[in-house]
Amino acid sequence: MLAAIAAMVLASALMERGPERVLEAGAWPDSQLWDVVAGEALVARQSHGGRRIRVYALPVEGGPERLIGQDDSSGRGVRLLGRDGGDLYYVLEDNTAVGRERPLIRRLRLGGGAPETVTLPVEHPEGQFAPSGGSLFWIEAGLGRRQIVQDAYGRVATLVRRHTLRIRRPDGVTLTLGTREAGWSQVEADGRGGAFWSVGSRRDGVCEMLAASAQGTLRPLGAFTGLASPVRAGDRLYWLSSLYPRQPGRLPVGVTRMDLMEMAEDGSHQRAVLNLVSPGHTRPLLHGLRAHAGRLYAIEIVPGPSRDAPSIGRSAWLCTLHPERHDVVERLCRLPAGAEGRGWIDQGCYYFLVAEDRENWLDWSAEGLFPRRVAVLYRHRLD
């Protein structure tokens, strides 16, 4: 009994201690934190209207930052596609303004060197790319067509497009893996050199999940509701599944139910672990699902005012999930107001960003009269 009480007191003390403030990544939104790798925060900084991009590594334990790479390819901003091992993939936005019809995708090696252009035979880019195992998966979507859906709830018009999943392998070979007619689709790296492809309908929210391999195969994993990204913990897959309200002659709005789902890697033994929508609320209570060392982590949104942000009317907690237990959700620490839902796990720590305002009462210049928003990196130790 005394041991249990001591464990509860220690857990309460850890939650009250809260996350640790690590470093300032730079001015918001010109500085983008892309990842945290091997104790370094990878930050992309833009200048000259997004035409100049510099990627730096900032040690989270302190020390001088180092320049990893720079890009002066005359884009209009930059967007990270993902990290694949020691390579960063990003796309320069709005390249049509400088005469490009296809997205300009670049690969930057963390070991140094100039960015390399990744040439893809993209005809109708959807903007969905997933680097995985040295390969690059992407989705192409044709022109949409209006489809009238008739069911027991009435008639409704929805947009359907032809979605094609393709891959460019490290040997330069490009393969077409499959085509589906759907309202939307999404591709995510699976962490093992392949990808998860989800395609579905905007009308009923039903989604088909498939496993794509670098060899060019597609393996169906099953159908569920809601567009989500599965994560792997041990030998199981987990994702968030949504149920949308059905109204006569209308597209679904809001969410009536969201579950944490689990299944084996071959698509079998699918089950709902936990319902994530509280009575009277139509928004999920968990998001940002992550996996690390065989365990699941997520951000829990608690309705109602919080001590840190009473005006917002809610609080956010970093949690670990135990699918095998009756009490699935275990809170680890409260997140500061303004914390982003996404995060990174590196060397046993969970990192996340908080947008904070900075004011200089001694600066009466045109710029100094306005608060400056900066991106601040926080962390919570998991191990």
C-alpha positions as CSV (number, residue, x, y, z in Angstrom):
1,M,0.0,0.0,0.0
2,L,2.8,2.4,0.9
3,A,4.6,1.6,-2.4
4,A,1.4,2.4,-4.4
5,I,0.9,5.7,-2.5
6,A,4.6,6.7,-3.1
7,A,4.2,5.9,-6.9
8,M,1.1,8.1,-7.0
9,V,2.8,11.0,-5.2
10,L,5.8,10.7,-7.6
11,A,3.6,10.7,-10.7
12,S,1.7,13.7,-9.4
13,A,5.0,15.5,-8.8
14,L,6.3,14.7,-12.3
15,M,3.1,16.1,-13.8
16,E,3.3,19.3,-11.7
17,R,6.9,19.8,-12.7
18,G,5.8,20.0,-16.3
19,P,7.9,20.0,-19.5
20,E,11.3,21.6,-19.8
21,R,12.0,24.6,-22.0
22,V,14.9,23.8,-24.3
23,L,15.6,26.5,-26.9
24,E,14.1,29.2,-29.2
25,A,14.0,27.9,-32.8
26,G,13.5,31.4,-34.3
27,A,10.9,33.9,-35.4
28,W,7.4,32.5,-36.2
29,P,6.5,31.6,-39.0
30,D,9.8,32.2,-40.9
31,S,11.5,29.5,-38.8
32,Q,10.2,25.9,-39.2
33,L,11.3,23.1,-36.9
34,W,11.5,20.1,-39.1
35,D,12.7,17.3,-36.7
36,V,14.7,16.5,-33.7
37,V,17.5,14.0,-34.5
38,A,20.3,12.7,-32.3
39,G,20.0,15.6,-29.8
40,E,19.8,18.3,-32.5
41,A,16.8,20.4,-33.6
42,L,16.7,20.7,-37.4
43,V,15.4,24.2,-38.2
44,A,14.7,25.7,-41.6
45,R,14.8,29.5,-41.8
46,Q,13.4,31.5,-44.7
47,S,14.3,35.0,-45.9
48,H,13.7,37.2,-48.9
49,G,10.0,36.1,-49.2
50,G,10.9,32.4,-49.0
51,R,13.5,32.6,-51.8
52,R,16.4,31.8,-49.5
53,I,16.3,28.8,-47.2
54,R,18.9,27.9,-44.6
55,V,18.7,24.6,-42.6
56,Y,20.5,24.6,-39.2
57,A,21.2,22.0,-36.5
58,L,20.7,23.4,-33.0
59,P,22.0,21.3,-30.1
60,V,19.2,20.9,-27.6
61,E,21.8,20.7,-24.7
62,G,23.3,24.0,-25.8
63,G,26.2,25.0,-28.0
64,P,26.7,26.7,-31.4
65,E,24.3,26.0,-34.2
66,R,25.7,24.6,-37.5
67,L,24.6,25.1,-41.0
68,I,23.6,21.9,-42.7
69,G,22.6,23.2,-46.1
70,Q,21.2,26.2,-48.0
71,D,18.9,26.5,-51.0
72,D,18.5,29.6,-53.3
73,S,16.2,28.0,-55.8
74,S,13.7,30.9,-56.0
75,G,10.7,29.2,-54.5
76,R,8.0,30.9,-52.5
77,G,8.4,29.1,-49.2
78,V,9.2,25.6,-48.2
79,R,7.4,22.5,-46.8
80,L,9.0,19.5,-45.3
81,L,7.9,16.2,-46.8
82,G,9.7,14.0,-44.2
83,R,12.9,12.6,-43.0
84,D,14.2,9.2,-44.3
85,G,17.2,8.1,-42.3
86,G,19.9,10.7,-42.8
87,D,18.1,12.5,-45.6
88,L,15.6,15.4,-45.4
89,Y,13.0,15.8,-48.3
90,Y,11.3,19.1,-48.8
91,V,9.3,20.8,-51.6
92,L,9.6,24.4,-52.7
93,E,6.2,25.9,-52.8
94,D,4.5,28.0,-55.5
95,N,7.1,27.2,-58.2
96,T,4.7,28.1,-61.0
97,A,5.6,31.7,-60.3
98,V,9.1,31.0,-61.7
99,G,8.0,28.9,-64.6
100,R,7.8,25.5,-63.1
101,E,4.7,23.3,-63.6
102,R,5.9,20.4,-61.4
103,P,6.8,20.6,-57.7
104,L,10.5,21.0,-57.1
105,I,11.5,18.4,-54.6
106,R,14.8,18.5,-52.9
107,R,16.9,16.1,-50.8
108,L,19.3,17.4,-48.2
109,R,21.7,15.0,-46.5
110,L,22.3,15.6,-42.8
111,G,26.0,14.9,-43.3
112,G,26.3,18.0,-45.4
113,G,26.5,19.0,-49.0
114,A,24.3,20.9,-51.5
115,P,20.6,19.9,-51.8
116,E,19.8,17.5,-54.7
117,T,16.8,17.8,-57.0
118,V,14.6,14.7,-57.0
119,T,13.1,14.4,-60.5
120,L,9.7,12.7,-60.6
121,P,7.4,12.1,-63.6
122,V,4.5,13.9,-61.9
123,E,1.6,14.8,-64.1
124,H,-1.1,15.8,-61.7
125,P,0.6,16.3,-58.3
126,E,-1.7,15.9,-55.2
127,G,1.0,17.3,-52.9
128,Q,1.2,14.0,-51.0
129,F,4.7,12.6,-50.8
130,A,6.2,10.0,-48.4
131,P,10.0,9.2,-48.3
132,S,10.6,5.8,-47.0
133,G,13.6,3.4,-47.2
134,G,15.4,5.4,-49.9
135,S,12.2,5.4,-52.1
136,L,9.7,8.2,-52.6
137,F,6.0,7.4,-52.7
138,W,3.5,10.0,-54.0
139,I,-0.1,10.4,-55.1
140,E,-1.3,11.8,-58.4
141,A,-4.9,12.9,-58.7
142,G,-6.7,13.4,-62.0
143,L,-9.4,16.0,-62.7
144,G,-12.5,15.7,-60.4
145,R,-15.9,14.7,-61.5
146,R,-19.2,15.4,-59.7
147,Q,-21.0,12.4,-58.4
148,I,-24.5,12.2,-57.0
149,V,-24.8,9.8,-54.1
150,Q,-28.3,8.3,-53.3
151,D,-28.9,6.5,-50.0
152,A,-31.5,6.3,-47.3
153,Y,-30.5,9.8,-46.1
154,G,-31.1,11.5,-49.4
155,R,-29.2,12.7,-52.5
156,V,-25.9,14.6,-52.1
157,A,-23.2,15.7,-54.6
158,T,-19.6,14.9,-53.9
159,L,-16.3,15.2,-55.8
160,V,-14.6,12.1,-56.9
161,R,-11.1,11.9,-58.5
162,R,-8.9,9.2,-59.8
163,H,-6.0,8.7,-57.3
164,T,-2.9,6.9,-58.3
165,L,-0.1,5.8,-56.0
166,R,3.4,5.7,-57.5
167,I,6.9,5.1,-56.2
168,R,10.4,6.1,-57.3
169,R,12.9,3.6,-56.0
170,P,16.6,4.3,-55.2
171,D,17.6,2.6,-58.5
172,G,15.7,5.2,-60.4
173,V,12.8,2.9,-61.4
174,T,9.3,4.4,-61.2
175,L,6.4,2.1,-60.6
176,T,2.6,2.5,-60.5
177,L,1.3,0.6,-57.5
178,G,-2.5,1.1,-57.9
179,T,-5.4,3.4,-58.7
180,R,-8.6,4.1,-56.8
181,E,-11.5,6.5,-57.4
182,A,-12.1,8.3,-54.2
183,G,-12.9,11.7,-52.6
184,W,-9.5,11.9,-50.8
185,S,-6.4,9.9,-50.2
186,Q,-3.3,10.0,-48.0
187,V,0.1,8.3,-48.0
188,E,2.4,7.9,-45.0
189,A,5.8,6.2,-44.5
190,D,5.5,3.0,-42.5
191,G,9.0,3.1,-41.0
192,R,10.1,-0.1,-42.7
193,G,10.8,1.0,-46.3
194,G,7.1,0.9,-47.4
195,A,4.1,3.1,-46.9
196,F,0.4,3.1,-45.8
197,W,-2.1,4.3,-48.4
198,S,-5.6,5.4,-47.3
199,V,-8.3,6.2,-49.8
200,G,-11.9,7.0,-49.0
201,S,-15.2,8.8,-49.6
202,R,-16.2,12.2,-48.4
203,R,-19.8,11.1,-48.2
204,D,-19.7,8.4,-45.5
205,G,-16.1,8.7,-44.4
206,V,-15.4,5.0,-45.1
207,C,-11.7,4.5,-45.8
208,E,-9.7,1.6,-47.3
209,M,-6.2,1.1,-45.9
210,L,-3.5,-0.6,-47.9
211,A,0.2,-1.5,-47.3
212,A,2.5,-0.5,-50.2
213,S,6.0,-2.0,-50.6
214,A,9.1,-0.8,-52.5
215,Q,8.7,-3.9,-54.7
216,G,5.5,-2.4,-56.1
217,T,2.9,-4.5,-54.3
218,L,-0.3,-3.3,-52.6
219,R,-1.8,-5.4,-49.7
220,P,-5.3,-4.5,-48.4
221,L,-5.4,-4.1,-44.6
222,G,-9.2,-3.5,-44.2
223,A,-11.8,-0.7,-44.2
224,F,-12.6,1.7,-41.4
225,T,-14.1,5.2,-41.0
226,G,-12.0,8.4,-41.0
227,L,-8.8,9.4,-42.6
228,A,-5.9,8.6,-40.3
229,S,-2.3,7.7,-40.2
230,P,-1.5,4.3,-38.6
231,V,1.5,3.9,-36.3
232,R,3.3,0.7,-35.4
233,A,3.9,-0.3,-31.8
234,G,5.5,-3.7,-31.4
235,D,3.7,-6.0,-33.9
236,R,0.4,-4.1,-33.9
237,L,-0.9,-1.1,-35.8
238,Y,-2.9,1.7,-34.1
239,W,-4.9,4.6,-35.6
240,L,-7.8,6.9,-34.9
241,S,-11.1,6.0,-36.5
242,S,-14.0,8.5,-36.9
243,L,-17.7,8.1,-37.3
244,Y,-19.5,11.1,-38.9
245,P,-23.2,12.1,-38.5
246,R,-25.5,11.2,-41.4
247,Q,-28.0,13.9,-42.4
248,P,-30.5,13.9,-45.3
249,G,-29.0,15.4,-48.4
250,R,-26.0,16.8,-46.7
251,L,-22.3,16.0,-46.4
252,P,-21.3,14.9,-42.8
253,V,-20.2,17.7,-40.5
254,G,-18.4,17.2,-37.2
255,V,-17.6,13.9,-35.5
256,T,-20.0,11.8,-33.4
257,R,-17.6,9.1,-32.4
258,M,-13.8,8.5,-32.6
259,D,-12.1,5.4,-31.5
260,L,-8.5,4.2,-31.0
261,M,-8.3,1.2,-33.2
262,E,-5.9,-1.7,-33.2
263,M,-5.1,-4.6,-35.5
264,A,-2.3,-7.0,-36.5
265,E,0.1,-6.1,-39.3
266,D,-1.7,-8.4,-41.7
267,G,-5.0,-6.6,-41.1
268,S,-6.5,-9.3,-38.8
269,H,-7.8,-9.0,-35.2
270,Q,-9.1,-5.5,-35.7
271,R,-10.8,-4.1,-32.5
272,A,-11.7,-0.8,-30.9
273,V,-9.5,-0.1,-27.9
274,L,-11.1,3.1,-26.6
275,N,-13.8,5.6,-27.5
276,L,-12.3,9.1,-27.6
277,V,-15.3,11.4,-27.7
278,S,-16.8,12.4,-24.4
279,P,-20.6,12.7,-24.0
280,G,-21.9,16.1,-25.2
281,H,-18.7,16.9,-27.2
282,T,-18.2,16.3,-30.9
283,R,-14.4,16.6,-31.1
284,P,-11.8,14.0,-30.4
285,L,-10.1,14.0,-27.1
286,L,-6.8,12.5,-28.4
287,H,-4.7,13.4,-31.4
288,G,-1.1,13.3,-32.5
289,L,-0.7,9.6,-32.1
290,R,3.0,8.6,-31.8
291,A,4.9,5.3,-31.1
292,H,8.3,4.9,-29.4
293,A,10.0,1.8,-28.0
294,G,6.8,-0.2,-28.3
295,R,4.6,2.3,-26.5
296,L,2.0,4.7,-27.7
297,Y,1.8,8.5,-26.9
298,A,-0.7,11.1,-27.8
299,I,-2.0,14.6,-26.8
300,E,-5.2,14.6,-24.7
301,I,-7.5,17.6,-25.0
302,V,-9.6,18.1,-21.8
303,P,-12.7,20.4,-22.2
304,G,-13.1,23.2,-19.7
305,P,-10.9,26.1,-18.5
306,S,-7.3,25.4,-17.5
307,R,-5.0,27.0,-15.0
308,D,-2.6,28.2,-17.8
309,A,-5.2,29.4,-20.3
310,P,-8.6,30.0,-18.7
311,S,-9.8,32.0,-21.7
312,I,-9.3,29.1,-24.1
313,G,-11.5,26.8,-22.0
314,R,-9.4,23.6,-22.3
315,S,-6.2,22.0,-21.3
316,A,-3.8,19.7,-23.1
317,W,-1.8,16.8,-21.6
318,L,0.9,14.5,-23.0
319,C,-0.2,10.9,-22.3
320,T,0.9,7.4,-22.8
321,L,-1.6,4.8,-23.9
322,H,-1.9,1.2,-22.6
323,P,-4.2,-0.7,-25.0
324,E,-3.9,-3.8,-22.8
325,R,-5.3,-2.1,-19.6
326,H,-8.7,-1.0,-18.6
327,D,-7.4,2.5,-17.8
328,V,-6.0,3.1,-21.3
329,V,-4.9,6.8,-20.9
330,E,-2.2,7.7,-18.5
331,R,-1.3,11.4,-18.2
332,L,2.4,12.3,-18.1
333,C,2.5,16.1,-18.0
334,R,0.4,19.2,-18.7
335,L,1.4,21.1,-21.9
336,P,1.8,24.9,-21.9
337,A,-0.8,27.1,-23.5
338,G,-0.1,27.5,-27.3
339,A,1.5,24.0,-27.6
340,E,1.2,22.4,-31.1
341,G,-0.4,19.0,-31.5
342,R,2.5,17.5,-33.4
343,G,5.7,16.4,-31.7
344,W,8.9,14.5,-32.1
345,I,10.5,11.7,-30.0
346,D,14.3,11.5,-29.8
347,Q,16.6,9.9,-27.3
348,G,13.9,9.1,-24.9
349,C,12.3,12.6,-24.9
350,Y,9.1,14.0,-26.4
351,Y,9.7,17.4,-28.0
352,F,7.0,19.9,-29.0
353,L,6.7,23.5,-30.1
354,V,5.0,26.4,-28.3
355,A,4.3,29.8,-30.0
356,E,5.3,32.5,-27.5
357,D,5.0,36.3,-27.9
358,R,8.0,38.5,-27.2
359,E,7.7,42.3,-26.4
360,N,10.4,44.9,-26.0
361,W,8.9,47.9,-24.2
362,L,12.0,49.9,-24.9
363,D,11.7,49.6,-28.7
364,W,9.4,52.3,-30.1
365,S,10.2,51.6,-33.8
366,A,7.5,50.5,-36.3
367,E,8.5,46.9,-35.8
368,G,9.0,47.1,-32.1
369,L,5.5,48.3,-31.4
370,F,4.2,44.9,-32.3
371,P,4.8,41.7,-30.4
372,R,7.2,39.3,-32.0
373,R,6.1,35.6,-32.1
374,V,8.8,33.0,-31.7
375,A,8.8,29.2,-31.9
376,V,10.0,27.7,-28.6
377,L,11.0,24.0,-28.2
378,Y,10.0,22.1,-25.1
379,R,10.6,18.5,-24.1
380,H,9.4,15.9,-21.6
381,R,11.6,13.0,-20.7
382,L,9.9,9.7,-21.3
383,D,12.5,7.3,-20.0
